Amino acid sequence: MKIGILGTRGVPNHYGGFEQFAEYLSVGLVERGHEVVVYNSSTHPYQKDNWKGVKIVHCKDLEDKIGTAGQFFYDLNCILNARKQGFSVLLQLGYTSNSIWYNLLPKNSIIVTNMDGLEWKRSKYSKMVQLFLRKAEKWAAESSDHLIADSIGILKYLEGLYDRPVTFISYGSESMGDPNVDVLREYGLVENQYYLLIARMEPENNIEIILDGYVESNSSLPFIVVGKVNNSFGQYLQRKFEDNPLIIFKGGIYNFSHLNNLRFYSKFYFHGHSVGGTNPSLLEAMSSSALIVANDNIFNRTVLDVHALYFSNSFEVASLINKPLKENSRKVMIEANLRKIEKKHSWKKIIDSYLNLFIKLTKQNRVDV
């Protein structure tokens, strides 16, 4: 098959979850004998036309010049190029800025869309933007031949709303390998003597609730917050907690090995995400043998089941911090989550699931024709 992947800033990953996914999926499909094209932003630091056997098509991206609106023109350029490629399958990752061009999608390709999370529920967006995102979700769903949900919660939502076939395929992860305690020295930390949170600074990630609970707990251990704070909410959090020397904002950390080791050696890893499907950072925490304290919602419960601690408010965060946890309980939860990664979320399993779906859809398409 010839498979196109659009909807990301490109590979190799220099940005986030969908880019990480595109990286693993594209290489995995090439290794299984298929031709794969990934669309890269013209501003991507990798400027060659091939990466690990994956063909790269660079499309003009104006985001650096005109802001968010540039994403729409970048996606338009990707779709216009895809019309010329003769893809067997065109995989769209998300729909935020490419859905308005749905009428231009190639008619001779099978359109598969990973619908991501409930983008319109993100509180960082204005009411007008939320209304647009609901419309964009509808355009993307109705213009696709097949939808992919990366969590059971999203699967049920899509099945209840759209008359399109939906397949559940989770996000992937892999074992972190051997831990390296020396990484902690670079951050002035001691193993099992700090709390950790890694997230984008957005209200729906419940960072403020988590930090409020930490303050209420009166814990003497430091709380490390990893994530860029260059938006208004991040700056607000910094101001609110600036008088507490134990709350340390580290900014963005992009060394994957460092992040894994920070998770591994933390006493608790807090995961406050409440909007979306299977969150990549949650799987990475599971792979890193972190003891996870998660916001209590269907998305996190579906992945973690009973193998995590849960909170809904700052009082519960404080209670969990102050409540002694038996070492055996910690061990049981961590080992159970590692088994889930191996059985349900390994990259091999995820890539095989996508490939099997693509093969099935192309066979069905030949029969339909």
Buried (B, 14 or more C-beta within 10 A) or exposed (E): BBBBBBBBBBBBBBEEBBBBBBBBBBBBBBEEEBBBBBBBBBBBEBEEEEBEEBBBBBBEBBBEEEEEEBBBBBBBBBBEBBBEBEBBBBBBBBBBBBBBBBEBBBEEBBBBBBBBBBBBBBEBBEEEBBEBBEEBBBBBBEBBBBBBBBBBBBBBBBBEEBEBBBBBBBBBBBEBEEBBEEBBEEBEBEEEEBBBBBBBBBBBBBBBBBBBBBBBBEBEBBBBBBBEBEBEBBEBBBEBBEEEEBBBBBEEBEEEEBBBBBBBBBBBBBBBBBBBBBBBBBBBBBBBBBBBBBBBBBBBBBBBEEBBBBBEEBBBBBBBBEEEBEEEEBEEBBEBBBEBBBEBBBBEBBBBBBBEBBBEBBEBBEEEE
